[in-house]
Amino acid sequence: MSSHTSRLSRSAEDYLEAIGHLCRENGRAQVSDVAAMLKVKKPSVTAAVHQLAEEGLITYRRYAPIELTEKGKQYADRVIRSHTILQRFLVEIAGLTPERAEIAACSMEHILTFEEIDDMGARLEQQG
């Protein structure tokens, strides 16, 4: 995903990230599972999945599992990877506790560009 790719809103990225995690773990995502993971109500998830479907990132039919499109899978994987890099960086380089790093990574992943996060990942790899 290049710097020319437009980013989703923070909320949309959070929903896509949750869907990505659920699809990785369970092979599918249901509205109720996304709601439980993000601690939101099902109507909020339904509104978000309609937006993500309009963006071409997921396919969604009422009462059916949410499926990532290829574009959605790539974007979700990118957001998940960024979160992992930030969390590792904050623990291994900055010395934060894992709990605090999780909270900070959730905020930082929406502020930093994917390229900046990749640079942090490269520094992690240099540390070895």
C-alpha positions as CSV (number, residue, x, y, z in Angstrom):
1,M,0.0,0.0,0.0
2,S,1.7,3.2,-1.1
3,S,1.6,6.7,0.3
4,H,-0.8,7.6,-2.6
5,T,-3.4,5.2,-1.2
6,S,-6.1,7.1,0.7
7,R,-6.6,6.0,4.2
8,L,-9.9,5.2,5.7
9,S,-11.3,7.0,8.8
10,R,-10.0,5.8,12.1
11,S,-13.3,4.1,12.9
12,A,-13.4,2.4,9.5
13,E,-9.9,1.1,10.0
14,D,-10.7,-0.2,13.4
15,Y,-13.7,-2.1,12.0
16,L,-11.6,-3.5,9.1
17,E,-8.8,-4.5,11.5
18,A,-11.3,-6.4,13.7
19,I,-12.8,-8.1,10.7
20,G,-9.3,-9.0,9.5
21,H,-8.5,-10.5,12.9
22,L,-11.7,-12.5,13.0
23,C,-11.3,-13.8,9.5
24,R,-7.7,-14.9,10.3
25,E,-8.8,-16.7,13.5
26,N,-12.2,-18.1,12.4
27,G,-12.2,-17.9,8.7
28,R,-15.1,-15.6,8.8
29,A,-16.5,-12.6,10.7
30,Q,-20.1,-12.1,12.0
31,V,-21.6,-8.7,12.9
32,S,-22.1,-10.0,16.5
33,D,-18.4,-11.0,16.7
34,V,-17.2,-7.6,15.5
35,A,-19.5,-5.9,18.0
36,A,-18.2,-8.0,20.8
37,M,-14.5,-7.5,19.8
38,L,-14.9,-3.7,19.6
39,K,-17.4,-3.4,22.5
40,V,-19.9,-1.6,20.3
41,K,-23.6,-2.3,19.5
42,K,-24.5,-4.3,16.4
43,P,-26.2,-1.4,14.6
44,S,-22.9,0.5,14.7
45,V,-21.2,-2.5,13.1
46,T,-23.9,-2.8,10.5
47,A,-23.5,0.9,9.5
48,A,-19.7,0.4,9.3
49,V,-19.9,-2.7,7.2
50,H,-22.2,-0.9,4.8
51,Q,-19.5,1.8,4.4
52,L,-16.7,-0.8,4.0
53,A,-18.8,-2.6,1.4
54,E,-19.3,0.7,-0.5
55,E,-15.5,1.1,-0.5
56,G,-15.1,-2.4,-2.0
57,L,-13.3,-3.8,1.0
58,I,-15.9,-6.4,2.1
59,T,-18.9,-8.2,0.9
60,Y,-21.9,-8.2,3.2
61,R,-25.3,-9.6,3.1
62,R,-27.7,-9.5,6.1
63,Y,-27.3,-12.5,8.4
64,A,-24.4,-13.8,6.3
65,P,-20.7,-13.8,7.4
66,I,-18.7,-10.7,6.4
67,E,-16.1,-11.5,3.8
68,L,-13.0,-9.5,2.9
69,T,-12.5,-8.7,-0.8
70,E,-8.9,-9.0,-2.0
71,K,-8.5,-5.3,-1.7
72,G,-10.0,-5.5,1.9
73,K,-7.7,-8.3,2.8
74,Q,-4.7,-6.4,1.7
75,Y,-5.8,-3.3,3.6
76,A,-6.7,-5.3,6.8
77,D,-3.4,-7.1,6.6
78,R,-1.6,-3.8,6.3
79,V,-3.4,-2.3,9.3
80,I,-2.8,-5.4,11.4
81,R,0.9,-5.4,10.4
82,S,1.2,-1.7,11.3
83,H,-0.4,-2.3,14.7
84,T,2.0,-5.2,15.4
85,I,5.1,-3.1,14.4
86,L,4.0,-0.2,16.6
87,Q,3.3,-2.4,19.6
88,R,6.6,-4.2,19.3
89,F,8.5,-0.9,18.8
90,L,6.9,0.6,21.9
91,V,7.8,-2.4,24.0
92,E,11.2,-3.3,22.6
93,I,12.6,0.1,21.8
94,A,10.6,2.6,24.0
95,G,10.3,0.3,27.0
96,L,6.5,0.6,27.5
97,T,4.6,-2.2,29.2
98,P,2.7,-4.4,26.8
99,E,-0.6,-3.1,28.1
100,R,0.4,0.6,27.6
101,A,2.0,-0.2,24.2
102,E,-1.3,-1.8,23.0
103,I,-3.2,1.4,23.9
104,A,-0.6,3.7,22.4
105,A,-0.4,1.6,19.2
106,C,-4.1,1.9,18.7
107,S,-3.8,5.6,18.6
108,M,-0.6,5.9,16.7
109,E,-1.6,3.6,13.9
110,H,-4.1,6.2,12.7
111,I,-1.7,9.2,12.9
112,L,1.5,7.8,11.3
113,T,1.8,6.9,7.7
114,F,2.3,3.3,6.6
115,E,5.8,4.3,5.4
116,E,6.7,5.8,8.8
117,I,5.6,2.6,10.5
118,D,7.6,0.5,8.0
119,D,10.7,2.6,9.0
120,M,10.0,1.7,12.7
121,G,9.7,-1.9,11.6
122,A,13.1,-1.7,9.9
123,R,14.6,-0.3,13.1
124,L,13.2,-3.3,15.0
125,E,14.8,-5.6,12.5
126,Q,18.2,-3.8,12.9
127,Q,17.9,-4.4,16.6
128,G,17.8,-8.0,15.8
